[in-house]
Amino acid sequence: MNRQEKNQLIDELSDLLRAKSVFYLTDASGLDAETTTELRRESVKKNLTVRVVKNTLLRKAMERVEERNFEELYGSLVGQTALMVGDVGNVPAKLIKDFAKKHEKPVLKAAYVEEACYVGANHLDVLTSIKSKDELLGDIVMLLQSPAKNVLGALQSGGNTISGLVKALESRGA
């Protein structure tokens, strides 16, 4: 790979890192071709891009993205690195966790999710529990609807009791 090709790849990677707010650094070394293909298929189903990258080129791409700070992740750029890029913070973590039930790899090295860095495989459970924007909005809507539903339910049940009471009093008086 000549210097021009390397610069082009660094530009592509830095554009990708600017465009996406979620990416994971994983170690997928040692996976055979069949398992790698299975990982890529599962990634495509979940709208993730998986790309094996050279650590030095990825670091240079990270350094070019001045609007974000990736310094915490530099220590994770050792050995083989597969970059998983997506739009939802917990999707790559869930994929890694599900895939680990059958295979030893990929192993989480580090993750960058919405301006926060997570270094080490011990953060996988935390990352799977992160809620997406849509999940959070759904929770908020449910919380807002809950008091209104309780009030309506109480009014409806109370209304039936009052009307029943009025009818019973009418029949006794007549």
N, C-alpha and C positions, 0 to 999 in steps of 0.2 A: 504494500500500500504506500503510495507516494504522498508527499506533503500536501498536495492539493486535495487528494481524496480524504486524507485525515481531517483537513480543515472543513471540508464539506460535511463529513460525518459529525464533527464537533458542532457545526452550525445546526444540523438537523436535530441533534440531541438537545442542544440549548433551546431551540424553538419548541421542542416537545416538552421540556421542563417548564418553560414559560406558560405554555398553553394548558397544562394539566396541573391540578393542585394535589394530586394523589399519585405517588409512585413508591414502589417497594423494591428494595435490593435483596435478591435472594441468591442462595448457592444451590445450583441445580447440577453441579458436577457429578459425574458418575451415572447419570440417567442414561439408559439405553435409548435407541432410536424410537422404539415403540412407546415407551413411557413418555419421552419428550413430546412425541406427536399427540399423545393423550392429554398431556398438560396444555399444549397449545390449543387443542380443540375445546377443552373446558374453558380456557381463557377467552376464546373467541365467543363462546356462548354467553359469557358474562361481560362482554364488551371490554375486555382487557387486551392490551398489547404486551406481548412478551418478546424481549429482544436480548440476546446475549451481547454484552458490550465489553470493550477493553476498559479496564479500570482507569488508565491514564487519560484516555479520551473522554470518559464520562466525567472525570474530575475537572478537566479543562472546560467541558461544557457547563458544569455546575458553576465554575468560577466566572464564566461569561454571563450568567444570569445574575446581574447585579441587584435586582429588586428582591431577591430572596437570599436567605443565608443557609447554606448547606454544609457549613464547616463541621458540624457534629457528625455528619455522615462520612467524611473523608476517611476515617479510621476503618470503616467497613469495606472500603474498596481494596480488598485483598482476595487472592484466589480467583476462581471463576465467578463472574457476576452476571446474573440475569435480571434485567430491569423489567418490572411489571408496572404498567401505566394504566390508570383508569380514571373514572370520574367520581366514584363513590368510595369513601374511605374504608369501609369494612369489607368490600367485595374481595379484594386480593387476599386479605387475612382469612376470610372464610374458605376461599379456594385452597390456600396453603394448608389450612387445618384439615379440610376434607380429604385432600390429596395425601396428607400424612397418614391417614388411616390405612392406606394400601401401600404406600411407598415411603422410604426414608427421606426423600428430597422432594421438593425444594425446601430449604431451611431459610427462615427469615434472618437476614443480616441486619437490615435497618429499614425504616419506612419514613416517608415524609407525607403527612396528611394535614392539609389545611393549615400550613405555617408551623406545624409542630413536628419535631423529629423524635423518632423512637428507635433506639439502637439496641439490638439484641433480640434473640428468639424468645426471651422471657416476656416480651411485650405482645406476643401473639394473641393471648386471651383478651387483653385490653383493647387491641385493635379490632377484634371480632365484635366486641360489644359497642363500638362507636356507632351511633345512629346516623343515618343519612339525612339530608335535608328533608326529603319527602317523609321519612319516618318521624322526624321531629314535628313537622307540620301536622301530620296525622294525630300525634299525641296531643298537640295543642288544641286541635279541633275537638277531639274527644273530651278533653278537660273542660272546654268551654260549653260543650253540649250537655255534659253530665248534670250540672245544677239545674239547667232549664228542664231537662227530662224529669228530674226529681220533683220539681215544683208542679209540672203538668200532671205527673202521676198522682201527687198528693191532692191536687185540685179535682182530678177526675174521680178518684176513689171517695173523696169527701163529698163530691157532688152527688154521687149515687147514694150515699148514706143519708144525706140531708133530704133528697127527694123521697127516699123510702120512708124516712121519719115523718115527713109532711103527709104522705099518703096514709100512713098508719094513723096519724092523729086525725086526719079527715074522716077516715072510716069509723073511728071510735066516736067522734062527735056527731056523726050523722045518724 
